[in-house]
Amino acid sequence: MPAPDRPPRAPPTPDPAPAGFLRALGAVFSAFLGIRKKAAGEHDAVTIKPLHVIIAGVLGAALLVVVLVVLVKIVTR
């Protein structure tokens, strides 16, 4: 009895390399601005470590606060 024709198996896809901290910073800052593409977000979700995202988010929030305080001081001077 002949074997049924099966399509060949696709080779397993390798896991993507983990992203560095600078990639996490870029992802967080582009998310702050709302200019993220879906494909980039999905790729970053797989490659960026959660700790890097947390640290980048805290740094981004601190930078935003500092910029706002400086702007308020300049305007009210």
Z-matrix of the N, CA and C atoms (Angstrom, degrees):
N
C 1 1.434
C 2 1.530 1 108.62
N 3 1.326 2 119.04 1 125.37
C 4 1.463 3 120.28 2 -178.04
C 5 1.528 4 110.80 3 -74.93
N 6 1.330 5 114.49 4 149.40
C 7 1.468 6 120.66 5 178.87
C 8 1.524 7 109.31 6 -72.21
N 9 1.330 8 116.72 7 141.04
C 10 1.467 9 118.75 8 178.62
C 11 1.527 10 109.62 9 -63.73
N 12 1.316 11 114.46 10 146.87
C 13 1.463 12 119.06 11 178.85
C 14 1.522 13 109.48 12 -71.67
N 15 1.304 14 114.69 13 119.91
C 16 1.460 15 120.82 14 176.79
C 17 1.516 16 108.38 15 -115.61
N 18 1.301 17 115.79 16 143.63
C 19 1.466 18 116.80 17 175.82
C 20 1.536 19 109.00 18 -68.14
N 21 1.310 20 117.15 19 148.39
C 22 1.465 21 118.67 20 -179.94
C 23 1.517 22 110.61 21 -64.57
N 24 1.302 23 115.38 22 146.31
C 25 1.466 24 120.06 23 178.35
C 26 1.519 25 109.88 24 -72.34
N 27 1.305 26 114.12 25 141.36
C 28 1.458 27 119.28 26 176.47
C 29 1.526 28 108.07 27 -76.58
N 30 1.326 29 117.29 28 142.86
C 31 1.463 30 118.32 29 177.95
C 32 1.518 31 109.53 30 -65.35
N 33 1.321 32 117.25 31 147.20
C 34 1.465 33 119.07 32 -179.73
C 35 1.528 34 110.34 33 -63.47
N 36 1.324 35 114.54 34 139.73
C 37 1.464 36 118.93 35 179.64
C 38 1.516 37 108.90 36 -80.53
N 39 1.327 38 117.35 37 136.49
C 40 1.461 39 119.20 38 179.52
C 41 1.526 40 110.26 39 -72.08
N 42 1.318 41 115.04 40 150.78
C 43 1.455 42 119.31 41 176.59
C 44 1.522 43 108.69 42 -66.93
N 45 1.346 44 116.99 43 139.61
C 46 1.462 45 118.48 44 178.91
C 47 1.522 46 110.46 45 -67.09
N 48 1.305 47 115.70 46 149.27
C 49 1.461 48 120.84 47 179.38
C 50 1.526 49 109.70 48 -67.20
N 51 1.324 50 117.26 49 142.33
C 52 1.463 51 119.04 50 178.95
C 53 1.527 52 111.31 51 -64.60
N 54 1.315 53 115.22 52 141.29
C 55 1.464 54 120.89 53 -179.43
C 56 1.515 55 109.84 54 -82.47
N 57 1.303 56 116.29 55 154.49
C 58 1.456 57 122.06 56 178.52
C 59 1.518 58 111.76 57 -85.20
N 60 1.324 59 114.40 58 -178.77
C 61 1.456 60 120.65 59 -176.98
C 62 1.527 61 111.27 60 -67.68
N 63 1.332 62 117.57 61 -35.29
C 64 1.469 63 119.62 62 179.47
C 65 1.522 64 111.24 63 -64.59
N 66 1.307 65 116.96 64 -35.42
C 67 1.472 66 120.54 65 176.39
C 68 1.528 67 109.83 66 -64.74
N 69 1.336 68 116.33 67 -38.54
C 70 1.466 69 120.45 68 177.52
C 71 1.521 70 110.42 69 -65.36
N 72 1.339 71 116.83 70 -41.04
C 73 1.464 72 119.76 71 177.37
C 74 1.527 73 110.76 72 -60.83
N 75 1.310 74 116.37 73 -45.20
C 76 1.459 75 120.07 74 179.08
C 77 1.521 76 112.06 75 -62.24
N 78 1.316 77 116.15 76 -40.14
C 79 1.462 78 120.21 77 179.65
C 80 1.526 79 111.43 78 -65.63
N 81 1.324 80 116.57 79 -42.41
C 82 1.470 81 120.31 80 -178.55
C 83 1.522 82 110.69 81 -68.74
N 84 1.326 83 117.44 82 -44.05
C 85 1.459 84 119.25 83 -178.31
C 86 1.524 85 112.02 84 -68.93
N 87 1.323 86 117.55 85 -35.52
C 88 1.461 87 118.11 86 176.13
C 89 1.529 88 110.34 87 -70.74
N 90 1.321 89 117.25 88 -29.84
C 91 1.462 90 120.05 89 175.28
C 92 1.532 91 110.44 90 -69.75
N 93 1.340 92 117.56 91 -36.92
C 94 1.468 93 120.77 92 175.34
C 95 1.528 94 110.45 93 -58.44
N 96 1.333 95 115.83 94 -39.63
C 97 1.460 96 120.19 95 -178.27
C 98 1.518 97 112.71 96 -82.94
N 99 1.316 98 117.38 97 -15.63
C 100 1.452 99 121.21 98 179.26
C 101 1.511 100 113.55 99 78.72
N 102 1.330 101 117.83 100 30.26
C 103 1.457 102 120.93 101 -177.63
C 104 1.527 103 111.55 102 -114.34
N 105 1.306 104 117.57 103 34.47
C 106 1.464 105 121.79 104 -178.18
C 107 1.519 106 109.89 105 -88.41
N 108 1.327 107 116.07 106 138.78
C 109 1.462 108 121.21 107 172.02
C 110 1.515 109 108.20 108 -91.43
N 111 1.307 110 116.43 109 151.77
C 112 1.459 111 120.94 110 -177.22
C 113 1.525 112 111.20 111 -61.30
N 114 1.313 113 117.08 112 -43.63
C 115 1.466 114 120.28 113 -178.27
C 116 1.526 115 110.98 114 -64.13
N 117 1.327 116 116.91 115 -40.39
C 118 1.464 117 120.12 116 178.83
C 119 1.525 118 110.56 117 -66.48
N 120 1.316 119 116.52 118 -39.22
C 121 1.462 120 119.81 119 178.61
C 122 1.515 121 112.32 120 -65.19
N 123 1.329 122 116.10 121 -39.85
C 124 1.464 123 119.32 122 178.39
C 125 1.530 124 111.24 123 -67.13
N 126 1.332 125 116.49 124 -39.37
C 127 1.467 126 119.88 125 178.54
C 128 1.520 127 110.12 126 -66.11
N 129 1.336 128 117.10 127 -42.70
C 130 1.453 129 120.65 128 -179.94
C 131 1.523 130 111.73 129 -66.51
N 132 1.321 131 117.34 130 -33.87
C 133 1.464 132 120.40 131 179.68
C 134 1.521 133 111.48 132 -62.43
N 135 1.319 134 116.49 133 -28.02
C 136 1.460 135 120.72 134 -178.67
C 137 1.522 136 111.28 135 -88.61
N 138 1.335 137 117.62 136 -32.32
C 139 1.456 138 119.85 137 -170.39
C 140 1.521 139 115.16 138 -101.73
N 141 1.318 140 118.55 139 -24.51
C 142 1.467 141 120.15 140 -175.89
C 143 1.517 142 110.23 141 -88.60
N 144 1.323 143 115.01 142 137.40
C 145 1.460 144 120.49 143 178.30
C 146 1.527 145 109.61 144 -77.29
N 147 1.323 146 117.64 145 140.22
C 148 1.469 147 120.33 146 -178.90
C 149 1.534 148 113.24 147 -59.03
N 150 1.325 149 117.63 148 -34.95
C 151 1.467 150 120.07 149 179.11
C 152 1.529 151 110.61 150 -62.52
N 153 1.326 152 117.25 151 -38.78
C 154 1.462 153 120.57 152 178.39
C 155 1.524 154 110.78 153 -64.61
N 156 1.320 155 116.68 154 -38.56
C 157 1.468 156 120.15 155 179.33
C 158 1.530 157 110.54 156 -66.25
N 159 1.311 158 116.73 157 -40.91
C 160 1.469 159 120.61 158 179.85
C 161 1.518 160 110.39 159 -64.18
N 162 1.337 161 116.88 160 -46.91
C 163 1.468 162 120.46 161 -179.56
C 164 1.531 163 110.12 162 -63.94
N 165 1.322 164 117.55 163 -43.78
C 166 1.463 165 120.79 164 179.30
C 167 1.525 166 110.77 165 -64.03
N 168 1.319 167 117.75 166 -37.62
C 169 1.461 168 121.00 167 178.00
C 170 1.513 169 112.62 168 -65.32
N 171 1.321 170 116.37 169 -41.99
C 172 1.472 171 120.51 170 178.21
C 173 1.522 172 110.02 171 -65.81
N 174 1.339 173 117.03 172 -42.78
C 175 1.467 174 120.14 173 177.40
C 176 1.528 175 110.92 174 -63.48
N 177 1.314 176 117.03 175 -41.12
C 178 1.461 177 120.49 176 178.76
C 179 1.520 178 112.20 177 -64.15
N 180 1.317 179 116.71 178 -41.54
C 181 1.462 180 120.18 179 178.71
C 182 1.528 181 110.78 180 -66.10
N 183 1.334 182 116.58 181 -41.13
C 184 1.464 183 120.28 182 178.48
C 185 1.530 184 110.43 183 -64.17
N 186 1.313 185 116.91 184 -41.38
C 187 1.459 186 120.66 185 178.31
C 188 1.525 187 110.74 186 -63.88
N 189 1.318 188 117.45 187 -40.78
C 190 1.463 189 121.27 188 177.64
C 191 1.526 190 110.98 189 -61.53
N 192 1.323 191 117.66 190 -43.20
C 193 1.464 192 121.33 191 179.65
C 194 1.524 193 110.36 192 -64.14
N 195 1.329 194 117.18 193 -44.14
C 196 1.468 195 120.71 194 -179.99
C 197 1.526 196 110.59 195 -62.18
N 198 1.322 197 117.15 196 -44.72
C 199 1.464 198 120.65 197 179.54
C 200 1.525 199 110.40 198 -62.31
N 201 1.324 200 117.93 199 -42.52
C 202 1.466 201 120.31 200 179.64
C 203 1.522 202 111.68 201 -65.66
N 204 1.327 203 117.79 202 -40.46
C 205 1.468 204 120.67 203 178.19
C 206 1.521 205 110.58 204 -63.77
N 207 1.317 206 117.38 205 -43.54
C 208 1.463 207 120.82 206 178.92
C 209 1.522 208 110.41 207 -63.59
N 210 1.331 209 117.79 208 -42.70
C 211 1.466 210 120.31 209 178.37
C 212 1.529 211 111.90 210 -62.32
N 213 1.319 212 116.40 211 -41.50
C 214 1.465 213 119.53 212 179.19
C 215 1.521 214 110.68 213 -64.77
N 216 1.336 215 117.61 214 -40.48
C 217 1.468 216 120.15 215 178.90
C 218 1.517 217 111.19 216 -65.32
N 219 1.338 218 117.01 217 -38.48
C 220 1.465 219 120.35 218 179.32
C 221 1.525 220 110.21 219 -66.94
N 222 1.318 221 117.58 220 -43.87
C 223 1.463 222 121.87 221 -177.26
C 224 1.525 223 111.25 222 -68.36
N 225 1.321 224 117.95 223 -38.21
C 226 1.483 225 120.46 224 -176.18
C 227 1.507 226 112.77 225 -87.42
N 228 1.311 227 119.25 226 1.11
C 229 1.457 228 122.14 227 -179.61
C 230 1.502 229 111.52 228 -70.63
